[in-house]
Each structure stands twice: as C-alpha cells, then as structure tokens.
Amino acid sequence: MVLITKTPAVFAVSDMSQSTTHNLGSAAQIPLGEGRRFEAGGVPIAVFRGRQGQVYATQAECPHRAGPLVDGLLGGESLICPLHNFRFNVATGEPLGNDCPALRTYPASLNEAGQILVEVSGS
C-alpha cells in the first residue's frame, strides 16, 4: 500500500513496509559547509550541505554526549562533534580515530528542483 501525505514543510511518499522519503525543502536553506536540524517522520535528523553542494543526513545528536551535530564543523566528509571533538565520516557515520559508536545515516539527495530528499526507514 502506498500512502501520500502532506504536512507543513514535509511531503512524504510511503510504502508502509519500507522507508519514507521526506522532502525537506530547498537546499538553499542550508549554507554550504553547514548543517540544520530537521524532523522527518518524527525522527530528529541533522542535514549537512557540503561545500560542493552534496547533502548528507545523520542522527541529530552525537551518540557520545548527545552533542548537537548541526553545530559541528564539516570539512569534506569529516564532521567534528561540537562537544568533544570526536570526528565522524558524515557519509558513512563511521567514527574517525575514536571509539565512539557510529552515527546513524540516512540516504539524502537533491531532486531536479534543488529540494532535499531524505529517506527514513521505520517511520
């Protein structure tokens, strides 16, 4: 069964047994090299826009001390948590040189209109 819903700022197309794709709006709302916090299907996520325009989506808080990852530093695919300076690969979620658990990541892309699309499973 496919369900199409519209809520303020989130458009979702859902195959109820799979993941849900959320349209988070224009990529222009996130400056290059920065991140913003969103909620997709009730899941708080951090969405980052790399300096080359690519988009990444991870869990919103660091698994170590619940630091707000959108306040971290993004350089290439390296994300540094603002609370404890642990680094992660923002594309894969893997920790870089530390023993912190990996970040949960979500498939993210831009559509032809420059809108950010993020897939969240289990919503």
C-alpha positions, 0 to 999 in steps of 0.5 A: 500500500502506498500512502501520500501525505502532506504536512507543513514543510514535509511531503512524504511518499510511503510504502508502509513496509519500507522507508519514507522519503521526506522532502525537506525543502530547498537546499538553499536553506542550508549554507554550504559547509553547514548543517540544520536540524530537521524532523522527518517522520518524527525522527530528529535528523541533522542535514549537512550541505557540503561545500560542493553542494552534496547533502548528507543526513545523520542522527541529530545528536552525537551518540557520545554526549548527545552533542548537537551535530548541526553545530559541528564543523564539516570539512569534506566528509569529516564532521567534528562533534561540537562537544568533544571533538570526536570526528565522524565520516558524515557519509558513512557515520563511521567514527574517525580515530575514536571509539565512539559508536557510529552515527546513524545515516540516512540516504539524502539527495537533491531532486531536479528542483534543488529540494532535499530528499531524505529517506527514513526507514521505520517511520 
